[in-house]
Amino acid sequence: MPADPRSAATPPAARARALSKVYGTGEATVRALDAVDIDFAAGAFTAIMGPSGSGKSTLMHLLAGLDTASSGQAFLGATEITGLDDGALTRLRRDRVGFVFQQFNLLPMFTAEQNILLPLELAGLPREARARAAAKAASREWFDTLVATLGLADRLTHRPAELSGGQQQRVAIARALIAKPDVVFADEPTGNLDSRSGAEVLSFLRRSVRELGRTVIMVTHDPAAAAYADRVVLLADGAIAGDISEPTPESVLAGLDALRSLDGSVLDTAAAR
Ligand SMILES: Nc1ncnc2c1ncn2[C@@H]1O[C@H](COP(=O)(O)OP(=O)(O)OP(=O)(O)O)[C@@H](O)[C@H]1O
């Protein structure tokens, strides 16, 4: 078992080294990710952008331990994910990673509060029960902080069907943060929201980084959403094609336009307008 990452000299929260994912064989081969090297700093909000099919989801899934690499290495803190067996990957996802999805993925029969606390209920073996109970008690203060930050105090007894999309996504964010995971991966978190609810959710993700010290890596198609991040990583054809710090919607759009002109599809884009 690798050492506790917190005892090492603050490695990046997530890291890829020559990370590749190849689907299919022969003529049907798709190189979804092609020898990617990248670091994601702890305590930062990073957005991953790029054209459809550029490898964004593949990179996120490999970094989160949701999929296996064809070659290369992925690290979560000091832990090399590539090479972990299924059991270790399951524990890693449960204990050290939080997820926010486009579809919210809340349990419909549970209240908002029960949904938020779910990750603390799920963990492990009977012999861990006492440690779990202690962790839960310690988490009460963190729960209250999250609920206050996300503006959910008067919604805790509601079931998902009784909440707006924006409220459901805020519950999903609280659930992703409750166990203080090393990294929260957000996959198109505003894809199902109107622009006002989307802006609220993005503000909360940014506050969770700036005020609560968390680490967020988000895939998005939306330049305005990406501009909430501290950094935007651009992917094209499975490779890193750009890196923008302190992004604005304009700088992100300019970066995406540069990608299109690089691959010669600028005319297609202009024609589509
Ligand atoms: N299970 C699979 N089998 C075969 N090819 C796949 C599979 N999953 C992804 N791909 C291919 O790998 C490439 C990268 O896919 P990926 O989903 O990572 O892109 P993306 O940037 O997230 O795209 P989008 O923005 O459309 O969601 C694409 O060419 C895709 O068709």
The ligand as a MOL file (V3000), in Angstrom:
LIG
                    3D

  0  0  0     0  0            999 V3000
M  V30 BEGIN CTAB
M  V30 COUNTS 31 33 0 0 0
M  V30 BEGIN ATOM
M  V30 1 N -15.9390 2.8500 -25.1880 0
M  V30 2 C -15.3990 3.4020 -26.2840 0
M  V30 3 N -15.1490 2.6490 -27.3740 0
M  V30 4 C -14.6050 3.1840 -28.4740 0
M  V30 5 N -14.2500 4.4800 -28.5810 0
M  V30 6 C -14.4780 5.2770 -27.5310 0
M  V30 7 C -15.0690 4.7870 -26.3230 0
M  V30 8 N -15.1760 5.8110 -25.4570 0
M  V30 9 C -14.6800 6.9030 -26.0780 0
M  V30 10 N -14.2580 6.5840 -27.3140 0
M  V30 11 C -13.6390 7.4990 -28.2960 0
M  V30 12 O -12.5400 8.1210 -27.6770 0
M  V30 13 C -12.4410 9.4850 -28.0720 0
M  V30 14 C -12.4620 10.3910 -26.8520 0
M  V30 15 O -13.7280 10.2630 -26.2230 0
M  V30 16 P -14.1320 11.1420 -24.9500 0
M  V30 17 O -15.4960 10.7050 -24.5450 0
M  V30 18 O -13.0580 11.0860 -23.9420 0
M  V30 19 O -14.1840 12.6150 -25.5860 0
M  V30 20 P -14.8130 13.9360 -24.9620 0
M  V30 21 O -13.8300 15.0240 -25.2320 0
M  V30 22 O -15.2020 13.7260 -23.5490 0
M  V30 23 O -16.0980 14.1110 -25.8860 0
M  V30 24 P -17.5140 14.8430 -25.6150 0
M  V30 25 O -17.1940 16.3000 -25.4270 0
M  V30 26 O -18.2740 14.5960 -26.8760 0
M  V30 27 O -18.1310 14.2080 -24.4060 0
M  V30 28 C -13.6040 9.7200 -29.0360 0
M  V30 29 O -13.1210 9.5860 -30.3560 0
M  V30 30 C -14.5670 8.6270 -28.6950 0
M  V30 31 O -15.3470 8.2550 -29.8140 0
M  V30 END ATOM
M  V30 BEGIN BOND
M  V30 1 1 1 2
M  V30 2 1 2 3
M  V30 3 2 2 7
M  V30 4 2 3 4
M  V30 5 1 4 5
M  V30 6 2 5 6
M  V30 7 1 6 7
M  V30 8 1 6 10
M  V30 9 1 7 8
M  V30 10 2 8 9
M  V30 11 1 9 10
M  V30 12 1 10 11
M  V30 13 1 11 12
M  V30 14 1 11 30
M  V30 15 1 12 13
M  V30 16 1 13 14
M  V30 17 1 13 28
M  V30 18 1 14 15
M  V30 19 1 15 16
M  V30 20 2 16 17
M  V30 21 1 16 18
M  V30 22 1 16 19
M  V30 23 1 19 20
M  V30 24 2 20 21
M  V30 25 1 20 22
M  V30 26 1 20 23
M  V30 27 1 23 24
M  V30 28 2 24 25
M  V30 29 1 24 26
M  V30 30 1 24 27
M  V30 31 1 28 29
M  V30 32 1 28 30
M  V30 33 1 30 31
M  V30 END BOND
M  V30 END CTAB
M  END
